[in-house]
Amino acid sequence: MPVTATPAQVRIFDTTLRDGEQSPGCSMSPSQKLVMARALAELGVDVIETGFPASSQSDREAAALISRELRDTTLCVLSRCLPGDIEASARALDGTARPRIHLFLSTSPLHREHKLRMSREQVLEAVARSVAAARGFVDDVEFSAEDALRTEEDFLAEVIATAIASGAGTINLPDTVGYTTPTEIRGLFERMIANVPGARGVIFSTHCHNDLGLAVANSLAAIEGGARQVECSVNGIGERAGNAALEEVVMSLKVRGAYFGADTRIDTNRIVPTSQLLQRLVGMPVQRNKAVVGANAFAHEAGIHQHGMLRHRGTYEIMRPEDVGWPSSQMVLGRHSGRAAVEQRLRALGYLLEESELDLVFASFKALCEKQRVVHDNDLQTLMQDGADSEGYRLSSMTVSDAGHRARATVELSDPDGDRVFETAEGDGPVDALFAALAMATGVDLVLESYQVHSVGLGRDARGEANLSVRYEGAEYDGTGTSKDIIEASALAWLDVANRLLRQRNGTKAKSEMAEA
């Protein structure tokens, strides 16, 4: 793509609430959709597709809720090329400040024969009639040629020309089944924009599915071909293997702006918080190695990588984690980590060691790596406790019961001075009761944001790993705990955060006292 002095502006059309919600297990209530829509507006999305009003009462309610609150973002609803659908869409958009009706009709021979049972002429007639009808209700109409990438090019050109002549301002050419390749889709957009009458007066849009893992690559290629709107979803959720992931498209244009000559108006600092909100709303976490928003996206374990990162972050990171909403890069400690990374992490935890002390701790660290895959902060603290006085609570024992209407948990901790602390608390469930007891025992009140438990390893050697995200005094912290028992793993994850906060607090206090002295 030739580079221009002023980057071309690419609209972000977010379909998390429509196509994304169709992903099995990702349904959202109207109130949940409203929460997500607010986040999408704050993110800077240009168009939010709120649902498919003709399909359900829930989608109609969601569209109404969102339209009453969001006044500066284009709100769009999906509609088949049927009079009843178009009228339902118009009613759902009533009172919307910036409404759009998004019409779609299949155009490929496979769909025409087996799904629609319509001829070419009938499809063209339906497109002309439906676009004109939608324009009678709203000024902003988008038309999608479903399965465009498997449609005969001569017929696709006729469909596009008909939609434009009938009043469509946006033309979407979706790769409905994730079948195309970057070269194919780039060429198709170039030819349609260059040759179809009226094409240069409208916005061309791309909507790529991820069946072959090419959704983002194909969306970027479509931009190279002239598309100026990308239809995508947060975390890439959607039908089957999903849609092009919003965060990957946006950051590709941001990082490789000089190559693509295009950009979006997305506030990239909001990407990770928006991703995490969606994960909490639908209960579908992203894989750890997911680009941009995965837990490992800015995590480094290999000693060579860590050494390079400590010298200059640009050696192994092409974007700053802070620019997408992560607090910082992570040096994950494991069997591949080197001495420099271990020393750097110990310094962050408040330990300043002499060379001889570091030698002993590093040897213990390597021995521990033979037993577990990842060494966390609480593991390092335990190593330090084995050879020096340290601050932190350690779990001695616990009992949890869940009989009757309320669960009860009793914990015994060893406090920073080595004294025993016992506390009992009740909660709505065993984990809620456990965390309440730990809060009482430590005096650290953490607000739980998210909590997940999964298995690590196979068979009899498998262990439970608990991961939680908590809020304390306005800041968010993550904790991890591993044990054969998932409830114990949960307790260790909670203490992981509490002990870190305690160490930070005491470290700050010590620095203040030294400064005063």
ZIZIHU-V91912 format. One record per residue. N is the residue number from 1. NEAR is the number of other C-alpha atoms within 12 Angstrom. D_CENTER is the distance of its C-alpha to the mean C-alpha in whole Angstrom. Layout:
n = <N/N>
near = <NEAR/NEAR>
d_center = <D_CENTER/D_CENTER>
This chain:
n = <1/2/3/4/5/6/7/8/9/10/11/12/13/14/15/16/17/18/19/20/21/22/23/24/25/26/27/28/29/30/31/32/33/34/35/36/37/38/39/40/41/42/43/44/45/46/47/48/49/50/51/52/53/54/55/56/57/58/59/60/61/62/63/64/65/66/67/68/69/70/71/72/73/74/75/76/77/78/79/80/81/82/83/84/85/86/87/88/89/90/91/92/93/94/95/96/97/98/99/100/101/102/103/104/105/106/107/108/109/110/111/112/113/114/115/116/117/118/119/120/121/122/123/124/125/126/127/128/129/130/131/132/133/134/135/136/137/138/139/140/141/142/143/144/145/146/147/148/149/150/151/152/153/154/155/156/157/158/159/160/161/162/163/164/165/166/167/168/169/170/171/172/173/174/175/176/177/178/179/180/181/182/183/184/185/186/187/188/189/190/191/192/193/194/195/196/197/198/199/200/201/202/203/204/205/206/207/208/209/210/211/212/213/214/215/216/217/218/219/220/221/222/223/224/225/226/227/228/229/230/231/232/233/234/235/236/237/238/239/240/241/242/243/244/245/246/247/248/249/250/251/252/253/254/255/256/257/258/259/260/261/262/263/264/265/266/267/268/269/270/271/272/273/274/275/276/277/278/279/280/281/282/283/284/285/286/287/288/289/290/291/292/293/294/295/296/297/298/299/300/301/302/303/304/305/306/307/308/309/310/311/312/313/314/315/316/317/318/319/320/321/322/323/324/325/326/327/328/329/330/331/332/333/334/335/336/337/338/339/340/341/342/343/344/345/346/347/348/349/350/351/352/353/354/355/356/357/358/359/360/361/362/363/364/365/366/367/368/369/370/371/372/373/374/375/376/377/378/379/380/381/382/383/384/385/386/387/388/389/390/391/392/393/394/395/396/397/398/399/400/401/402/403/404/405/406/407/408/409/410/411/412/413/414/415/416/417/418/419/420/421/422/423/424/425/426/427/428/429/430/431/432/433/434/435/436/437/438/439/440/441/442/443/444/445/446/447/448/449/450/451/452/453/454/455/456/457/458/459/460/461/462/463/464/465/466/467/468/469/470/471/472/473/474/475/476/477/478/479/480/481/482/483/484/485/486/487/488/489/490/491/492/493/494/495/496/497/498/499/500/501/502/503/504/505/506/507/508/509/510/511/512/513/514/515/516/517>
near = <21/17/16/15/12/13/23/26/26/36/34/43/49/50/46/48/51/46/38/41/39/27/25/18/18/30/28/33/26/28/21/30/38/33/27/42/45/31/33/44/33/24/34/29/42/35/42/49/48/54/47/38/34/27/22/20/18/26/38/32/31/35/46/34/31/43/37/24/21/32/21/22/33/36/49/48/52/43/40/35/38/26/23/18/28/36/28/32/45/38/29/40/41/27/21/30/22/28/39/44/51/50/45/40/43/41/44/34/25/20/25/27/16/13/16/21/17/21/21/26/17/21/34/31/22/32/42/31/26/39/45/32/32/44/31/21/27/34/24/34/42/48/50/42/46/40/33/44/42/30/31/20/27/20/27/39/31/29/43/48/33/32/44/37/27/30/34/41/36/42/51/47/51/45/45/40/29/35/24/35/29/29/20/24/39/29/24/38/42/24/24/37/34/19/19/29/20/26/33/24/18/30/33/44/45/53/52/52/42/32/25/23/24/32/41/42/34/45/51/47/37/46/49/37/32/39/43/38/43/53/57/46/47/51/42/47/42/39/29/23/26/39/48/46/45/49/45/38/49/48/34/31/36/30/25/21/27/19/22/35/27/38/33/33/27/34/27/37/26/33/39/36/32/36/41/29/29/38/31/25/30/30/21/26/30/27/16/14/15/22/32/44/40/27/28/22/31/35/33/33/31/25/22/20/28/35/26/21/27/26/15/13/23/18/17/23/24/21/26/27/30/21/27/33/28/31/21/20/29/31/39/30/37/32/27/26/30/31/31/28/34/43/31/29/31/34/21/22/33/29/28/19/23/13/13/11/19/28/18/22/31/32/20/27/37/27/17/22/23/15/18/24/24/30/36/36/40/37/38/40/36/28/29/28/22/15/16/16/15/29/30/37/40/36/38/21/22/33/27/32/25/21/14/12/12/19/25/28/36/34/37/28/30/26/25/25/15/18/17/19/27/25/28/28/30/30/25/20/22/31/38/31/31/42/46/33/37/45/33/25/31/32/20/28/23/35/25/28/24/27/31/28/28/25/22/23/17/11/10/10/13/17/25/29/32/33/35/34/27/29/22/20/12/10/16/22/29/34/36/36/39/37/26/24/23/29/37/34/34/38/50/42/43/46/50/41/42/41/41/34/36/27/29/21/19/20/23/16/15/15/14/12/11/10/9/8/7>
d_center = <28/31/30/31/32/29/26/25/23/20/19/16/16/13/14/11/14/16/15/12/14/17/15/17/16/13/16/16/19/20/20/16/16/17/15/12/14/15/12/12/15/15/12/15/14/18/18/16/18/18/20/23/26/28/26/26/27/24/23/26/25/22/23/26/24/21/24/26/24/22/25/23/21/22/21/22/23/23/27/29/32/34/36/35/31/32/34/31/29/31/32/28/28/31/31/28/28/26/26/26/27/25/28/27/30/30/32/32/36/34/32/36/38/36/34/35/39/39/41/40/43/41/37/39/41/38/35/38/39/35/34/37/37/33/35/37/35/32/33/29/29/27/28/26/28/26/27/28/28/30/32/36/35/39/38/34/36/38/35/33/37/38/34/35/38/38/35/32/30/27/27/24/25/22/22/22/22/21/24/25/25/24/28/28/26/27/30/30/29/31/34/33/33/36/38/37/39/37/34/34/34/31/27/26/22/21/18/18/17/16/19/20/17/18/16/15/18/20/18/19/23/23/22/25/27/27/24/23/20/17/16/12/9/5/4/8/9/13/16/17/15/13/13/12/8/9/7/10/13/13/13/15/17/17/18/21/22/25/25/23/25/22/20/18/18/14/14/12/13/10/7/6/8/6/3/6/8/7/7/10/11/11/12/10/8/7/10/11/12/9/9/8/5/7/10/13/12/14/16/20/23/25/28/29/25/25/29/28/25/27/30/27/23/24/25/22/19/19/17/17/14/15/15/11/11/12/15/17/17/18/21/21/24/26/29/28/28/31/33/32/28/30/32/29/27/30/31/28/29/32/35/37/39/42/42/44/41/38/40/41/37/36/38/37/33/34/36/33/30/33/32/28/25/24/26/24/26/27/29/30/32/33/35/36/38/40/41/41/41/37/36/33/33/34/34/37/37/35/36/34/35/34/37/38/36/34/33/35/34/36/35/38/36/38/38/38/42/42/43/42/40/40/38/37/35/34/30/29/28/29/26/26/30/29/27/29/32/31/30/34/35/33/33/29/28/24/22/19/16/14/16/16/19/19/22/23/26/28/31/33/31/28/27/24/21/20/17/17/15/18/19/23/24/21/19/17/18/16/19/20/23/25/28/30/29/26/27/29/25/24/27/26/23/24/27/25/23/27/29/26/27/30/31/29/32/35/34/34/37/39/38/39/42/43/43/45/48>
